[in-house]
């Protein structure tokens, strides 16, 4: 298996020195990746860079070509060298946050040990959750059956029976219900299990998948699982299905055969790193904010402009503004946004600007005007690493509106020490409210 990280180059040049920023693959795999880069499904994952190189985007996960060559793409957690196992552990932790798993479910022994590649770890989480569900017992449901039979069972279908020819008078058209495991939730689980059984390579995963395949023999898989996923019900009867559902959805959405067209399909378990970081930070804040404060993830109540076309009698709101996170307390609003990008505190000059994007500042200015009325402090959160381990001095849009750029440590899950006292001093002060923010920072 080849290990690289975000934005790495891939080539079939065996003379090149392999590294986390340059992966060397076989010609067959390079040809498959080139076709993937030109397809609609893979255009965001990687792109052609000249005729001999491919460049990965900010997606992480696992790719496996039809030739069987695997490529593990890890997050870029530092400038320069990094520990692959450490990066993989961070990635798995963020995946758990994105799937909204409970803390005790995320602290699995496999997560701490990390002795298997990412895709096998995902398979293991699904198989363990499914095995626990099967041990507790699958939920059955009544299924209506219409058939011809030589004896009456259930309800007689009179219209069909009256049309029966005299030569078949001993055959009855009946309707009846059977107590069957063929409910849509079980069928989706069986479909995901078949994918895992087909693709997994780890001996323990294959053993457990093989065992579960036999236990779920009465259940029929579905051909188009993405079509049936919205039919998954959330009743009290199905509460024991909740731990396995996120893993099932993940596998069905990523390993769905419709991902690639053609006879020879590989595996692509890829996730946008920016979305994973955003979900992880939002989950961290949501778990720590205490009343009277509350959080709102992906707020969408404000628009950039209002426009009234000539043919329209009323005005229309255009260009919805959606900050990643908003802190609320009464009439106080604080906007926080996350960006998965490595800044450099040493690049404090007018040319490099720490690696910050002017577009991000335009975006934060619009958030500040619409959500905060052009007053107060806002926060841009970037991943912490050796070259960016403390908040950057504030940026002033004007006398009333400021922006702070602060690091979030994905290893220890915390903001930089003293952030709340420095970044939001107005919030940290006041009658008895400082303790709430202290809990967040801690």
N, C-alpha and C positions, 0 to 999 in steps of 0.2 A: 504494500500500500504506500502510495506517495503522499507525503504531508506538505502542504503549502498553507499560506495564509491569504487574507484578503488582498486584492489588487496584485497578486503574484502573476508572473508570466509563465506560460506553459509552451513547451516546444518539444520537437522530436529530435533535437540535436544531442546525440549521445556524447559529444565532445564537451558540452557545457557542464559546469560544476553544479550539481543539484543543491538547492537550499530552500528555505521557507519562502523566499521571494522568487524562486525560479524552479519550476518542476519540469523534469524530463520524462516524457511519456513515450510509448511505442507509436510507430506510424499509424497503426490501426486505430488506436485511441485518439490520436491527434485528428485523424480524419473524421471520427465520430463527433468529437468536440467541435470541429469546424462546422459540421452540418447542424449541430445543436445551436451554435452561436447564430446561425442564419435563420433558425426557425423562430416562430412567434413565441414558443414556450421558453426558449433559452436565450433570447436576445438580451434580457436584463441580467442574466447570470454571468455571461462572458461575451467578449467581442473579439473580432479579428484585429490583430495589430501587425500589419504587414502581411507577407505571404508565409512566414515561418514561425509566427508567434501568436498566441492567444493571451488576452489579458482578462483576468477575473475581476468582477465587480465586488461591491460590498455585500456579497452573499456568502454564507458559511454553511457547512454541512458535509455531504458525502455524494460523490459521483462515482459511478461504476460503469465502464464501457461494456458493450456486448462481448468484448474479448476477455472480460473478467478482471481488468486492471482497475484498481480502486484509487480514488483521489480524495483525501480528507482535507477540507478547507477550514482552517481555524481562524478565529478572530485575531485581528492585529491589536494586541494589548500593550505594545510598547514600541518605541522607536529603537531600531537596532535589533539585537538578538532577543529571543524570548523562549520560554520553556513550553514545548508543545503540549505536554500533559497538563500543565497549569492552565493554558489557554483553553483546552478541551473541558476542563472542570468548570471554568467560568461560563463557557457556552452552555453546558448542561444546566447550570444553575439558572441562567437566563431563560432557557427553554421551559423550565418548571414555572417560572414567573409568568411567562407568556401563556402557558396553559392553565393558569390560575389554580395550581395544585396547592393543597394545604402543606404547611411546613413539615409535618411529620412524614408526608409522602415524598417530599423533596429530599429528605435526609436519608435516602436509601444507602445501604452499604456500597452498592456499585458506584454511586456518585462519589463517594469518598475515595474508593479504591482506584477507579478509573483505569482499569487494566484492559479495557476493550475499546475499539474504535467507536466513534459517535453513533453510527447507524446501528451497530450491534447493541449499544447501550439503550437506544430507543426501542429496539425489538424486545430487549429484556424487560423494560418497564411495562410494555404492553402485555407480554406473556405472563409476567408475574401478577399483574392486575386481573387478567382474564382467568388465570388459574385460581386466584382467590375467589372470583365470582362463581366459577364452576363448582368449587368446593362448597360454597354456600347454597348453590342451587339456582339454575336458570329459571326465569319466569316464563310460564306457559300462557297461552291465550286460546280462546275459542275461535276456531276457524270454520266458516260455513263451507260445506261440501255438497255438491249436486252430482248425483251419479245414478246409474242404472243398477238395480240389484234384484235378486230373486226373492228377497224378503223385505218387509217393510221395517224401516228404521227411521225414527224421527218423523218428518212430515212428508206426506204424499204430495207430489207436484201434480195437481189435478189437470191443469191445461195440457201438460205434456202427456199425462196418462190417457186422456181422452183421445189424443191423436195417435195412440199406439195401435199398430195393425193387429188384426185378430190372431195372426200367427205368432205374435210375441206377447200374448196375454199373460204369460207367467213372469214377465219382467216388469218391475215397478220403477217409476221415476221418483226418486226421493230426495229430500233435503234434510241434512242434519249437521250438527256442530260436533267437532272433535277437539279435544283438549290437546293442543299441539305446541311444540317449541318453535314453530315457524312464524314467530312474530318478527317484525322488521328489525328490531334491535339485535336479536340473535343472528339474523341473516347478515347484518352489517358486520357484526363481530366475526362471523365465519369467513366473510370475504377478506377482512383485514388479516385474519389468521392464515388464510391460504397464501396471501402475498408474503407474509413473514416466513412461512414455511418454504416458499419457493426461493427467497432471496437470502436468508440468513446463512452464515457460514460457521458461526461459533458453535462448538459441539453442544454446550449446555442449552443454548437457545434452540438448536435443532431438536434436541431430545424432548424438551418441553413442548415445542410446537407440534412434534409428531404425536405426542401423547394427547394433546388437546384436540388435534385433528380427529383422532379416533373417538374421543368423548363427544365431539360435536357432529358426529356422522349423521344423525337424523336431521340436522339443520342444512338448508340449501343456501348457497351463496347467491348474491345478486350480480347481475351483469353490469349495471350502471350505478355504482354505489353513491356517487355524488348527487344523483337525482333523488335518492331515497334518504339521504342524511337529514333533510329538514323534517322528515316524518318521525324522527326519534322523539318519543314522548318523555315527559318529565313528571310523572305521577309519583305518589308516595310508594307505590308498588315497585317502582324502578329506582329507588334511592341507592340500592346496592350496585347499580350500574354506573353511578357517577364517577367513581375513581378510574374506570377503564375507558370512559367515553372520550376524554381528551386525546388519549393515545390512539384510540381507534380512528378518530377524525383525522389526526395528523398523518397516520399511515395511509388512509384512504385518499386523502387529498394529495399527498406527495407521490405515492406509488401507483396512482391511478394510471392504467395503460393509455388513457387518452392524452397523457402528458406529452408523449411523442408519437408521431405517426410513422408507419412503416413496419416491416416485419421484424427487424432486429432492434429491440429497445433495451436501453441500459437502465440504470437506477439513478435517480436524481432526488435526493433528500436535501433540499437547499432552503435556507431561511434568510430573509433580509436582516442584516445585523442591526441596522438602525431601528427597526421595529422591535427587535428583541431587547435592545437597550432601553428604548422608550417604555416598553411594558414592564421591564424589571424595575426601573426607577419609580414608575407610577405605583406599582405594587408595594414598593418599600415605603413610599410616602403614605399611601392609603392605610397601611398597617400601623403607622406610628402617629398619625395626626389624631389628637384628642379634642373633644368638645371644649370650648365653643367653636373650634375650628372644624372645617370639613373640606374634603377634596372633591374636585370634579375633573374626571379624566376626559380628554378630548371634548372640551366645551365647544359648543357651536352656536351660541346665542347671538353673536355679533357678525355684521357684514361690513365689508370695506366701504361700499358706496350704496346709495339708493338712486335708482334711475326710473324715470317715467317716460316710456316710449310714447310717441304721438298717438298710436292706436289704442293705448292702454289707459283706462280711466283712473287707475291707481298706480302708485309707485311700486317698484320692484326692488328687492334687496339682491345685490350681486356680490359675488366673490366672498364666500363664507370664510371666516377666520376661525381656525381650530388650534388653539394652543394645546400642547400635550397635557398640561396640568394647571389647574387653577386652585388656589387656596382661598377659602371664603370664611368670613366671620362678620356677620351683620352686613354693614355696607362697605366693608373693607375687602378688596380683591387684590390678590397677588398672582401674577402670571409667571409660570415656570415652563421652560421648554428644554428639551433634550436633543443633543446632537452627538452622533457616534463619529467622532473625528479626533485625531490626536493633535493637540495643540503643543506649542513649544514656548515656555515662559521666557526662554533666552532670546527669542526672536522679537524683542521689544523695540521695533523700529517701524518707520513709516512705510517701508517696502513690504516686509513680511507680515507685520501686524499680528504676531503670535500664531499665524495660520488661520485667523478668523475670516469669515466670509461676509462681504458687504451685503449680500442678499439676505443673510440671516439677521443682520442688523435692521434692514428695511422691514423685515417681517416682525421683529420684536417691537419696532416703533409703532407699527400698525396695531399690534396687540395692546400696547400701552395706551394708545389714544382711545381705542374702542372699549377695552375692558376695564381700564383704570382711570379713564377720564383725563389722561395726560399727566397723572401725578403718581408719585410713589416710586418704589423699587421693583425691578423685575430680575429674573435669574435665568441665565443660560447655563445648562449643566453639560459638561463634557466628561469623558472617562479620565480618571486619574492615572498617571504613570510617572516615571522617574523625572521627565522633563516638564511635568505639569502637576505639582503636588500642593499648590496653595492658590487661593483666589487671586485673580488679576485685579488691579485697582479699577475702580468703577468707571464706567463710560457714561457721560452726561449728554442726553439728547437736548436738554435745556435745564433751566434751574429747578424744575419741578419733577422731571422724569429721569431716572437713572437705571442703568443696566449693569448687573454684576455677572461675571463669568467665573464659575466655580467648578472644582473637580469633584467627581463622585467615584469613590473607590469600589470597584466591582468585586474586589477580593474580600474585603471585610464588610461590604455593604454599609457605607457611611459617607457623609459629606466631610469635607476637610474640617479640621478642628477649628472651632470658633466662628463658623460661617454665619450662624444666626445673629450673633452679637455684632458682627461687622457688616453683614450684607443687609439685614433687615432690622436695624436698631429700633425703628419705630414700633415694630411688632414685638420685639423682645422686651420693650418697656411697657409700663401700664399696670393697672391694678390687678395683680394676680395672674396675668396672662403669660408671664415669662416661663412658668413651669411647663406650659403646653409645648412651647417651642423647644425647651430644653429636652423634652422627650423625643422630639423629632431629630434633633442634632445628635442625641446620644444613641 
